[in-house]
Amino acid sequence: MLGLVLWRDADGATAVIWCEDQQELAHWSGRENLVDPNTLPKVGDLVHFRISEDAGIRRAVDLHILAETTVPDLAEKLQTTAAQLAAAPRLARVG
């Protein structure tokens, strides 16, 4: 599966990934779940991984970075878009 890293904690041990299947976000943690344990994912990285379900949580395993920081300001863009959508007038439903 392909995804984009949306968030990573300060020490680099945990990340949240948007998935191409547009289902639940995937959570990554631990160097043991990286193809290259010397390269940690960063916000905006395009990544490839397998999904492993664990207690209803989608876990990213065998994570491989395909392209670094393809969208470095992704989180800010998502926040701005969400704020714009929240402030936009609602369209009336046509039934």
Number of C-alpha atoms within 10 A of each C-alpha: 12 17 24 27 29 22 19 20 12 8 7 15 13 16 21 20 26 19 20 12 10 8 9 12 20 23 20 24 18 13 18 11 17 20 15 13 13 8 12 19 26 21 22 22 23 22 22 21 21 15 18 15 10 8 7 8 13 18 20 27 21 17 25 22 22 13 14 16 17 15 16 15 12 18 15 11 12 12 11 12 12 12 11 11 11 10 9 9 8 8 6 6 5 4 3
